[in-house]
Amino acid sequence: CANRIAVLTSAAMPRIFHEADLRKGRYSQPRGLYLITKCLKPCHQLAAEQRDDVVNAFLHARSRGILLLHAFVVMPDHWHVLGSLGAQKTLSQSVWSVCRRASFAWRKFGRKPQWQDGFHDHKVRGDKTVLDIVHYIESNPVRKKFVAKPEEWLWSSARPESAEFLDRAFLGHERW
């Protein structure tokens, strides 16, 4: 498949981005606030029912105290979560738990999940950054021209129906 992302190195030479470039040895801060991105392997996409399974996996992780869920979006080829870690699992264990839960139904029907081996994370440190990250996450379907408004995307925390499942009280913004 030719849909790989070229990234410029410091020598301005293009190279192919892949999971081997992801950071090793992450530090997981209990109750730490993280932007997490998990991608599928190149040329793989999630069907609508698979995106439902990912959203349900987020909600399951929240119900188990694995993470507090502040914002999310599930796109055809990746997902983003803004979440605070619970006390019992590391960041890597939390992501693994979500992917395992989402993939369970797929494996029952013989469809092997095509997740990349790693994931991207960003430890959020500033209050101003939080609102920008929520906007970035929820606007993703609009930027990709799947919908006109963020709340129209079925697999997003921007939908009014998602409000009851989100942990946004600490954000202290009038929208929440």
N, C-alpha and C positions, 0 to 999 in steps of 0.2 A: 504494500500500500504506500502511496506517495504522500499521505497526509501527516508527515512528521514535522515537528516544529524545529526550525533551525535557530540556534542560539549563537550569538557572537561571543567568542572568547576574548580574553584581554588582547590577544594579537589580532583581533578582528577577523579571525578565520571562522567560517561557519562550521558547526558540528551538530550532530543529531542529539537532541535531548532524550534521555532515557532514565529509567529508574535507578541506575547505578550512580547517577549524579546526586541523588538525594542524600541529605545529611544523615550521618551515623551518630550514634551515641547521644540521643536527645535527652534533655533534662526535663522531667515531668514535675511541675509544681502543683501539688494538690490545691484545688480551688483556683488554679491559674487560668487565665482567660486566653484562649487560643483560637486563631483562624486556621482551620484545617481544610485541606483540599485533597481529595482522593480521585485519581484518574483511572479510566479504563485503558487497556492496552490500545495502541494505535489501530484504527479501523474497526473498533468495536463500539457498539452503542447499546444503551439500555432501552428496552421497549417500555411502553407506558406502565404495564403491570409491574415491571421490574423497578421502575422509579417509585411506584407505590410501596414496594417492599423496602426500599431504602428509607423512605419517609417513616414507615412503620418501625424500622430498625432504630432510627433516631428517637422515636417516641418510647420504644422499649428501653433504650439506654437511659433515657431521662427517668422513666418509671423505676428503674433499678438503681438510681443514684450514681450511675457511671459518669454522667455529665449533666450539667444544667444547659438547657437549649435556649440560646438567645436569638439566633437567626440561622436559616438554612436555605439552600436551593439544590435541587437535583436536576442536572442537565443531562442530555443524552449521553455525553461522554465523560462526565465528572460530577462531583458534588462538592459543595462548600458548607462548612458549619462554623458558626461562631459559638463556642461553648466553653464553659468552665468545667474543669475536671472535678470529678468526685474524689473522695479520699482513698478508695480501694483499688483503683487501677491506674497504671501509667498511661501516658498519652498513646504510646504504641498499642498497648492492650485495649484501650478504649476504641481506637480505630479498627483494630482487628475484630473486636466484639461487634461493632456495627456492620462491618463487611460480612462477617460470618452469619449473623442473623439475617441480613438481606439476601444472602446467597443460598440459604437453606432450602427455600422452596424451589429455586432454580435447579439445584443438584438433584432434588427428588424427580424432576422431569428430564434428567440427563443433560441439562445445559450447564456446562462448566463456567463458573464466573471468570471473567477476563480482567480482573483488577491488575493494575501494575503492582509490583512488589512493594513499593514504598509509598510515601505520601509527603505532602508539603505541609509545613506548619509555620505559624508566626505567633510568637508570644506577644500579646497585646499589652502595652504598658501605659498608654495615655488615654484619658477620657475622650478627648477630641477625636482620636483615632477610631473609637468604638462606633460612633455614628457614621463615620465614613465607611467603615467596614460593613456595617449593616446595609447601607445604601449600595455598596459594591455588590454584595451577595445578592440582594433582592432585585437589583437591576440587571443582573446577568442575562435573563431571558430577553429583556428589551434590547440590550446591546447586540445580542445575536439575532434580533428581529423575529423571534418566535411569537412575541406578543407585543401589544402597544403599551400596556401598563403592567408594572410588576405584579399587581394583585390578580392579573388574569392567568398567570402561570400556575397550574394545578399543584406543582411540587415545590412550593415556596412558602416561607414564613410570612411573606407579604400578603397572603390571602387572609381576609378577616377571620375565616374559620380556624386559622392556626393560632390565633391570639391566646386561647385558653391553654395551649400546650407550651407556651414560651415563658421563659424566666427572664423577664425584662425589667422588673421592678427596680433593680439596682442601677439601671442605666440612668434613671432620673430625668428622662426626657418627656416632655408633655405628650408626645405621640403614644407613649406606653404608660 
